[in-house]
Amino acid sequence: MFRGDELVTWFRWCVLFCCAVWLAPAGVARGEESRKLVLIAGRPSHPPRMHEFNAGVQLLAKCLQDTPGLTVSVVLNGWPQDESLFDDADAVVFYMDGGGGHEVVQEEGRRLKLVDGLARRGVGIGCMHFGVEVVPEQAGTEFKRWIGGHYEHMFSCNPIWEPKFVSLPEHPVTRGVEPFEIKDEWYFNMRFAGDIPGNVAAAVGDAEFQPILIAAPSDEVRAGPYVYPQGPYPHIEAARGRDEAMMWVVERPDGGRGMGFTGGHFHDNWGNDQFRKIVLNSFLWLAKADVPAEGVQSSVTADELNANLDPKGR
């Protein structure tokens, strides 16, 4: 999330990258037993190596290219021009800027209805980093139903901090993932469905909610300053000592699955094996593909991290 002087830069690159690009699927050929994952990257924003949505989805798709039974379609720079790629999707992940500018809420609700239709037929829906934020009146109800919750301005907060994820639940998304800590703009205090705190597994109506990454922010982190607007927020401080969910999944009564992941601000974090693996595992789980016993195995080089970065005034 970023609201500041770089808005001018953001606008300039929005103009230059006004069209989405669909890349050919990576992975095995599509067949009856294969699953299709669609990764949608938002348009450029923020300074270099932050919010590198285009580079990020291409890197993650490369990490999945040899996964048996999976095809991956990548969309760059926003909403796909050819919406037919949704027709046979098993999961769709949105990694992009959010709030009132979220790609999903544009066109006076048409896109929102389209994604809602996907979810109601059991397609997995995932949202990452700023992509978990929506204006409640625009899409809060839908996001709670699709992925179990969302970031709400002035209710949630977005400090840059380094949580320690020392205890991971037994779940396909955590397979092969070791405890880790990493600095990122980890949002917390989401507006979860049923107003649950989100730090323990819970049944919310007919949905099953499971936190994946939880940690307790220090009093200093809770006191801010947050990235925007600066804290402290009294209700955030009042919850001191409480674990917070920064990644969660939900199994929906429509048969589909949802995932929210609040990290992903700093592009270089994709070079961390544990950080990367838990997200790659979640992609397979969302699409109902098999997650290997040791999780998705991948490696990332410095050259790969530097590839496909947006030209943000370099």
C-alpha positions as a Markdown table, in Angstrom:
| # | Residue | x | y | z |
|---|---|---|---|---|
| 1 | Met | 0.0 | 0.0 | 0.0 |
| 2 | Phe | 1.3 | 3.4 | -0.9 |
| 3 | Arg | -0.2 | 6.8 | -0.8 |
| 4 | Gly | 2.2 | 9.7 | -1.2 |
| 5 | Asp | 4.5 | 11.6 | -3.6 |
| 6 | Glu | 4.9 | 8.5 | -5.8 |
| 7 | Leu | 1.3 | 8.8 | -7.0 |
| 8 | Val | 2.5 | 10.9 | -9.9 |
| 9 | Thr | 4.9 | 8.2 | -10.9 |
| 10 | Trp | 2.2 | 5.6 | -10.5 |
| 11 | Phe | -0.1 | 7.6 | -12.8 |
| 12 | Arg | 2.5 | 7.9 | -15.4 |
| 13 | Trp | 3.1 | 4.2 | -15.5 |
| 14 | Cys | -0.6 | 3.4 | -15.5 |
| 15 | Val | -0.9 | 5.4 | -18.7 |
| 16 | Leu | 2.0 | 3.5 | -20.3 |
| 17 | Phe | 0.7 | 0.1 | -19.2 |
| 18 | Cys | -2.9 | 0.7 | -19.8 |
| 19 | Cys | -3.5 | -2.7 | -21.4 |
| 20 | Ala | -3.3 | -6.1 | -19.8 |
| 21 | Val | -1.2 | -8.8 | -21.5 |
| 22 | Trp | -2.0 | -12.5 | -21.5 |
| 23 | Leu | 1.0 | -14.7 | -21.7 |
| 24 | Ala | 0.9 | -18.3 | -22.9 |
| 25 | Pro | 0.3 | -20.8 | -20.2 |
| 26 | Ala | 3.3 | -22.3 | -18.4 |
| 27 | Gly | 3.5 | -25.9 | -17.3 |
| 28 | Val | 2.1 | -29.0 | -18.8 |
| 29 | Ala | -0.4 | -29.2 | -21.6 |
| 30 | Arg | -4.0 | -28.8 | -20.5 |
| 31 | Gly | -5.8 | -32.1 | -20.2 |
| 32 | Glu | -8.6 | -33.7 | -18.3 |
| 33 | Glu | -6.7 | -34.2 | -15.1 |
| 34 | Ser | -4.8 | -30.9 | -15.2 |
| 35 | Arg | -5.8 | -27.8 | -13.2 |
| 36 | Lys | -5.6 | -24.2 | -14.4 |
| 37 | Leu | -4.3 | -21.4 | -12.3 |
| 38 | Val | -4.6 | -17.7 | -13.5 |
| 39 | Leu | -2.2 | -15.2 | -11.9 |
| 40 | Ile | -3.3 | -11.6 | -12.5 |
| 41 | Ala | -0.7 | -8.8 | -11.9 |
| 42 | Gly | -1.7 | -5.2 | -11.3 |
| 43 | Arg | -0.2 | -2.2 | -13.0 |
| 44 | Pro | 3.0 | -0.6 | -11.8 |
| 45 | Ser | 3.0 | 1.4 | -8.6 |
| 46 | His | 5.5 | 2.4 | -5.8 |
| 47 | Pro | 9.2 | 2.8 | -6.1 |
| 48 | Pro | 11.5 | 0.2 | -7.6 |
| 49 | Arg | 11.5 | -3.3 | -6.0 |
| 50 | Met | 8.2 | -2.6 | -4.3 |
| 51 | His | 4.8 | -3.7 | -5.7 |
| 52 | Glu | 6.5 | -5.4 | -8.6 |
| 53 | Phe | 3.4 | -7.3 | -9.4 |
| 54 | Asn | 4.4 | -8.0 | -13.1 |
| 55 | Ala | 7.8 | -9.4 | -12.2 |
| 56 | Gly | 6.4 | -11.2 | -9.2 |
| 57 | Val | 3.7 | -13.3 | -11.0 |
| 58 | Gln | 6.2 | -14.2 | -13.8 |
| 59 | Leu | 8.7 | -15.4 | -11.2 |
| 60 | Leu | 6.1 | -17.4 | -9.4 |
| 61 | Ala | 4.8 | -18.9 | -12.6 |
| 62 | Lys | 8.3 | -19.9 | -13.5 |
| 63 | Cys | 8.6 | -21.7 | -10.2 |
| 64 | Leu | 5.5 | -23.7 | -11.1 |
| 65 | Gln | 6.4 | -24.5 | -14.7 |
| 66 | Asp | 7.3 | -28.1 | -14.1 |
| 67 | Thr | 4.5 | -28.9 | -11.7 |
| 68 | Pro | 2.6 | -32.0 | -12.9 |
| 69 | Gly | -1.0 | -31.5 | -13.7 |
| 70 | Leu | -1.0 | -27.7 | -13.6 |
| 71 | Thr | -1.1 | -25.0 | -16.2 |
| 72 | Val | -0.5 | -21.4 | -15.3 |
| 73 | Ser | -1.7 | -18.4 | -17.3 |
| 74 | Val | -0.2 | -15.0 | -16.4 |
| 75 | Val | -1.9 | -11.7 | -17.0 |
| 76 | Leu | 0.2 | -8.5 | -16.8 |
| 77 | Asn | -0.7 | -4.9 | -16.1 |
| 78 | Gly | -4.3 | -5.3 | -14.9 |
| 79 | Trp | -7.5 | -6.9 | -16.0 |
| 80 | Pro | -7.3 | -9.3 | -18.9 |
| 81 | Gln | -8.4 | -8.1 | -22.3 |
| 82 | Asp | -9.6 | -11.6 | -23.2 |
| 83 | Glu | -11.9 | -12.8 | -20.3 |
| 84 | Ser | -12.3 | -16.2 | -21.9 |
| 85 | Leu | -9.2 | -17.3 | -20.0 |
| 86 | Phe | -11.5 | -17.5 | -16.9 |
| 87 | Asp | -13.8 | -20.0 | -18.6 |
| 88 | Asp | -11.8 | -23.1 | -17.5 |
| 89 | Ala | -9.9 | -21.6 | -14.6 |
| 90 | Asp | -9.7 | -23.6 | -11.4 |
| 91 | Ala | -8.2 | -20.7 | -9.4 |
| 92 | Val | -7.6 | -17.0 | -9.9 |
| 93 | Val | -5.1 | -15.0 | -7.9 |
| 94 | Phe | -5.0 | -11.2 | -7.8 |
| 95 | Tyr | -1.7 | -9.5 | -6.9 |
| 96 | Met | -2.3 | -5.8 | -7.4 |
| 97 | Asp | -3.1 | -2.5 | -5.9 |
| 98 | Gly | -6.5 | -2.4 | -4.1 |
| 99 | Gly | -8.9 | -0.1 | -2.3 |
| 100 | Gly | -11.1 | 2.0 | -4.6 |
| 101 | Gly | -8.7 | 1.4 | -7.5 |
| 102 | His | -8.9 | -2.4 | -7.2 |
| 103 | Glu | -9.2 | -4.0 | -10.7 |
| 104 | Val | -12.0 | -6.2 | -9.5 |
| 105 | Val | -14.3 | -3.3 | -8.6 |
| 106 | Gln | -14.0 | -1.4 | -11.9 |
| 107 | Glu | -16.7 | -1.1 | -14.6 |
| 108 | Glu | -19.5 | -0.3 | -12.1 |
| 109 | Gly | -19.6 | -3.7 | -10.7 |
| 110 | Arg | -19.5 | -5.8 | -13.9 |
| 111 | Arg | -16.1 | -7.3 | -13.0 |
| 112 | Leu | -17.2 | -7.9 | -9.4 |
| 113 | Lys | -20.2 | -9.9 | -10.7 |
| 114 | Leu | -18.0 | -11.9 | -13.1 |
| 115 | Val | -15.6 | -12.9 | -10.2 |
| 116 | Asp | -18.6 | -13.7 | -8.0 |
| 117 | Gly | -19.9 | -16.0 | -10.6 |
| 118 | Leu | -16.5 | -17.8 | -10.8 |
| 119 | Ala | -16.5 | -18.2 | -7.0 |
| 120 | Arg | -20.1 | -19.5 | -6.9 |
| 121 | Arg | -19.1 | -22.2 | -9.3 |
| 122 | Gly | -16.3 | -23.3 | -7.1 |
| 123 | Val | -13.3 | -21.5 | -8.6 |
| 124 | Gly | -10.5 | -20.7 | -6.0 |
| 125 | Ile | -9.9 | -17.0 | -5.4 |
| 126 | Gly | -6.7 | -15.7 | -3.9 |
| 127 | Cys | -5.6 | -12.1 | -3.1 |
| 128 | Met | -2.2 | -10.9 | -2.2 |
| 129 | His | -0.8 | -7.8 | -0.5 |
| 130 | Phe | -2.7 | -4.5 | -1.4 |
| 131 | Gly | -5.0 | -6.8 | -3.4 |
| 132 | Val | -6.7 | -7.9 | -0.1 |
| 133 | Glu | -7.9 | -4.3 | 0.4 |
| 134 | Val | -11.3 | -3.2 | -0.8 |
| 135 | Val | -13.8 | -0.4 | 0.1 |
| 136 | Pro | -16.3 | -2.3 | 2.3 |
| 137 | Glu | -19.3 | -0.7 | 0.5 |
| 138 | Gln | -17.9 | -1.8 | -2.9 |
| 139 | Ala | -16.8 | -5.4 | -2.3 |
| 140 | Gly | -16.5 | -6.2 | 1.4 |
| 141 | Thr | -19.4 | -8.7 | 1.4 |
| 142 | Glu | -18.0 | -10.5 | -1.7 |
| 143 | Phe | -14.4 | -10.6 | -0.3 |
| 144 | Lys | -15.6 | -12.1 | 3.0 |
| 145 | Arg | -17.4 | -14.8 | 1.0 |
| 146 | Trp | -14.6 | -15.4 | -1.5 |
| 147 | Ile | -11.5 | -15.3 | 0.7 |
| 148 | Gly | -12.8 | -15.0 | 4.3 |
| 149 | Gly | -11.9 | -11.3 | 4.9 |
| 150 | His | -10.3 | -8.2 | 3.6 |
| 151 | Tyr | -8.2 | -5.1 | 4.7 |
| 152 | Glu | -10.4 | -2.2 | 5.8 |
| 153 | His | -9.1 | 1.3 | 5.8 |
| 154 | Met | -8.6 | 2.7 | 9.3 |
| 155 | Phe | -9.7 | -0.6 | 10.8 |
| 156 | Ser | -6.8 | -2.7 | 9.6 |
| 157 | Cys | -3.2 | -1.4 | 9.7 |
| 158 | Asn | -0.1 | -1.8 | 7.5 |
| 159 | Pro | 3.2 | -1.5 | 9.4 |
| 160 | Ile | 6.5 | -2.6 | 8.0 |
| 161 | Trp | 7.8 | -5.1 | 10.5 |
| 162 | Glu | 9.4 | -8.5 | 10.9 |
| 163 | Pro | 7.1 | -11.1 | 12.4 |
| 164 | Lys | 8.4 | -14.5 | 13.5 |
| 165 | Phe | 6.3 | -17.3 | 12.2 |
| 166 | Val | 7.3 | -20.0 | 14.6 |
| 167 | Ser | 4.3 | -22.2 | 14.7 |
| 168 | Leu | 2.6 | -23.4 | 11.4 |
| 169 | Pro | -0.6 | -25.4 | 11.4 |
| 170 | Glu | -0.9 | -28.8 | 9.7 |
| 171 | His | -2.3 | -28.0 | 6.3 |
| 172 | Pro | -1.4 | -28.6 | 2.7 |
| 173 | Val | -0.3 | -25.0 | 2.3 |
| 174 | Thr | 2.3 | -25.4 | 5.0 |
| 175 | Arg | 3.9 | -28.6 | 3.7 |
| 176 | Gly | 7.6 | -28.5 | 3.7 |
| 177 | Val | 7.7 | -24.9 | 5.1 |
| 178 | Glu | 10.0 | -24.2 | 8.0 |
| 179 | Pro | 9.5 | -21.5 | 10.6 |
| 180 | Phe | 10.8 | -18.2 | 9.3 |
| 181 | Glu | 10.9 | -14.4 | 9.8 |
| 182 | Ile | 11.0 | -11.7 | 7.2 |
| 183 | Lys | 10.5 | -8.0 | 7.0 |
| 184 | Asp | 7.6 | -6.9 | 4.9 |
| 185 | Glu | 4.6 | -4.6 | 5.0 |
| 186 | Trp | 2.5 | -7.2 | 6.8 |
| 187 | Tyr | -1.0 | -6.0 | 7.2 |
| 188 | Phe | -3.1 | -7.2 | 10.1 |
| 189 | Asn | -6.4 | -6.8 | 11.9 |
| 190 | Met | -8.3 | -7.8 | 8.9 |
| 191 | Arg | -12.1 | -7.5 | 8.7 |
| 192 | Phe | -12.8 | -11.2 | 8.7 |
| 193 | Ala | -16.1 | -12.8 | 8.0 |
| 194 | Gly | -18.3 | -13.2 | 11.1 |
| 195 | Asp | -16.1 | -10.6 | 12.8 |
| 196 | Ile | -13.8 | -13.4 | 14.0 |
| 197 | Pro | -10.3 | -12.3 | 15.1 |
| 198 | Gly | -8.8 | -14.7 | 12.5 |
| 199 | Asn | -6.0 | -16.1 | 14.7 |
| 200 | Val | -7.6 | -19.5 | 15.3 |
| 201 | Ala | -9.4 | -21.9 | 13.0 |
| 202 | Ala | -13.2 | -21.4 | 13.0 |
| 203 | Ala | -16.4 | -22.3 | 11.3 |
| 204 | Val | -18.0 | -19.2 | 9.8 |
| 205 | Gly | -21.4 | -20.2 | 8.7 |
| 206 | Asp | -20.8 | -23.0 | 6.3 |
| 207 | Ala | -17.3 | -22.0 | 5.6 |
| 208 | Glu | -14.1 | -23.3 | 7.3 |
| 209 | Phe | -11.6 | -20.7 | 8.1 |
| 210 | Gln | -7.9 | -21.6 | 8.8 |
| 211 | Pro | -5.1 | -19.1 | 9.7 |
| 212 | Ile | -1.8 | -20.1 | 8.1 |
| 213 | Leu | 0.7 | -17.4 | 9.2 |
| 214 | Ile | 0.2 | -15.9 | 12.6 |
| 215 | Ala | 2.4 | -13.8 | 14.9 |
| 216 | Ala | 2.0 | -11.3 | 17.7 |
| 217 | Pro | 3.0 | -7.8 | 16.9 |
| 218 | Ser | 5.1 | -6.0 | 19.6 |
| 219 | Asp | 3.6 | -3.0 | 21.4 |
| 220 | Glu | 6.0 | -0.9 | 19.3 |
| 221 | Val | 4.6 | -2.3 | 16.1 |
| 222 | Arg | 1.0 | -1.8 | 17.3 |
| 223 | Ala | 1.8 | 1.8 | 18.2 |
| 224 | Gly | 2.8 | 2.7 | 14.6 |
| 225 | Pro | 3.7 | 4.6 | 12.7 |
| 226 | Tyr | 1.9 | 2.7 | 10.0 |
| 227 | Val | 2.6 | 3.3 | 6.4 |
| 228 | Tyr | -0.7 | 5.2 | 5.9 |
| 229 | Pro | -2.2 | 6.9 | 7.8 |
| 230 | Gln | 0.2 | 6.9 | 10.7 |
| 231 | Gly | -0.9 | 5.4 | 14.0 |
| 232 | Pro | -1.5 | 4.6 | 16.6 |
| 233 | Tyr | -5.0 | 3.4 | 16.3 |
| 234 | Pro | -6.6 | 2.9 | 19.8 |
| 235 | His | -8.3 | -0.3 | 18.8 |
| 236 | Ile | -5.0 | -1.8 | 17.4 |
| 237 | Glu | -3.2 | -0.9 | 20.7 |
| 238 | Ala | -6.1 | -2.4 | 22.7 |
| 239 | Ala | -5.4 | -5.8 | 21.2 |
| 240 | Arg | -1.8 | -5.9 | 22.4 |
| 241 | Gly | -0.4 | -9.4 | 22.9 |
| 242 | Arg | -2.9 | -11.0 | 20.5 |
| 243 | Asp | -1.7 | -13.1 | 17.6 |
| 244 | Glu | -2.7 | -11.8 | 14.2 |
| 245 | Ala | -3.3 | -13.6 | 10.9 |
| 246 | Met | -1.2 | -12.5 | 7.9 |
| 247 | Met | -2.1 | -15.4 | 5.7 |
| 248 | Trp | -5.3 | -17.4 | 5.9 |
| 249 | Val | -7.3 | -19.8 | 3.8 |
| 250 | Val | -11.0 | -20.7 | 3.7 |
| 251 | Glu | -13.0 | -23.6 | 2.3 |
| 252 | Arg | -16.3 | -22.3 | 1.0 |
| 253 | Pro | -19.7 | -24.0 | 0.9 |
| 254 | Asp | -19.8 | -23.5 | -2.9 |
| 255 | Gly | -16.9 | -26.1 | -3.0 |
| 256 | Gly | -14.3 | -23.5 | -3.8 |
| 257 | Arg | -11.4 | -22.2 | -1.8 |
| 258 | Gly | -10.0 | -18.8 | -0.8 |
| 259 | Met | -6.7 | -17.4 | 0.3 |
| 260 | Gly | -5.5 | -14.1 | 1.6 |
| 261 | Phe | -1.8 | -13.1 | 2.0 |
| 262 | Thr | -0.9 | -9.7 | 3.3 |
| 263 | Gly | 2.9 | -9.8 | 2.5 |
| 264 | Gly | 4.4 | -9.2 | -0.9 |
| 265 | His | 5.4 | -5.6 | -0.7 |
| 266 | Phe | 9.1 | -6.1 | -1.2 |
| 267 | His | 9.9 | -8.0 | -4.4 |
| 268 | Asp | 13.2 | -9.3 | -3.1 |
| 269 | Asn | 11.3 | -11.4 | -0.5 |
| 270 | Trp | 10.5 | -13.9 | -3.2 |
| 271 | Gly | 14.1 | -14.9 | -2.9 |
| 272 | Asn | 13.4 | -16.4 | 0.5 |
| 273 | Asp | 12.7 | -20.1 | 0.2 |
| 274 | Gln | 10.1 | -20.3 | 3.0 |
| 275 | Phe | 8.2 | -17.1 | 2.0 |
| 276 | Arg | 8.0 | -18.3 | -1.6 |
| 277 | Lys | 7.1 | -21.9 | -0.9 |
| 278 | Ile | 4.1 | -21.1 | 1.3 |
| 279 | Val | 2.6 | -18.9 | -1.4 |
| 280 | Leu | 3.4 | -21.5 | -4.2 |
| 281 | Asn | 1.8 | -24.2 | -2.0 |
| 282 | Ser | -1.3 | -22.0 | -1.6 |
| 283 | Phe | -1.6 | -21.6 | -5.4 |
| 284 | Leu | -1.8 | -25.4 | -5.8 |
| 285 | Trp | -4.2 | -25.8 | -3.0 |
| 286 | Leu | -6.5 | -23.1 | -4.3 |
| 287 | Ala | -6.6 | -24.9 | -7.7 |
| 288 | Lys | -7.2 | -28.2 | -6.0 |
| 289 | Ala | -4.0 | -29.6 | -7.4 |
| 290 | Asp | -1.8 | -31.9 | -5.3 |
| 291 | Val | 0.6 | -30.2 | -3.0 |
| 292 | Pro | 3.8 | -32.3 | -2.7 |
| 293 | Ala | 4.6 | -33.8 | 0.7 |
| 294 | Glu | 7.6 | -31.4 | 1.0 |
| 295 | Gly | 5.9 | -28.5 | -0.7 |
| 296 | Val | 6.7 | -26.9 | -4.0 |
| 297 | Gln | 10.4 | -27.2 | -4.6 |
| 298 | Ser | 11.9 | -24.2 | -6.4 |
| 299 | Ser | 15.0 | -22.0 | -6.5 |
| 300 | Val | 15.4 | -18.3 | -7.5 |
| 301 | Thr | 18.6 | -16.7 | -8.7 |
| 302 | Ala | 19.6 | -13.0 | -8.4 |
| 303 | Asp | 19.2 | -12.7 | -12.1 |
| 304 | Glu | 15.7 | -14.1 | -11.9 |
| 305 | Leu | 14.8 | -11.7 | -9.2 |
| 306 | Asn | 16.0 | -8.8 | -11.4 |
| 307 | Ala | 14.1 | -10.0 | -14.4 |
| 308 | Asn | 10.9 | -8.3 | -15.7 |
| 309 | Leu | 11.0 | -5.4 | -13.2 |
| 310 | Asp | 8.8 | -2.5 | -14.1 |
| 311 | Pro | 10.7 | 0.5 | -15.5 |
| 312 | Lys | 10.0 | 2.9 | -12.6 |
| 313 | Gly | 12.3 | 5.7 | -13.6 |
| 314 | Arg | 15.4 | 3.6 | -13.7 |
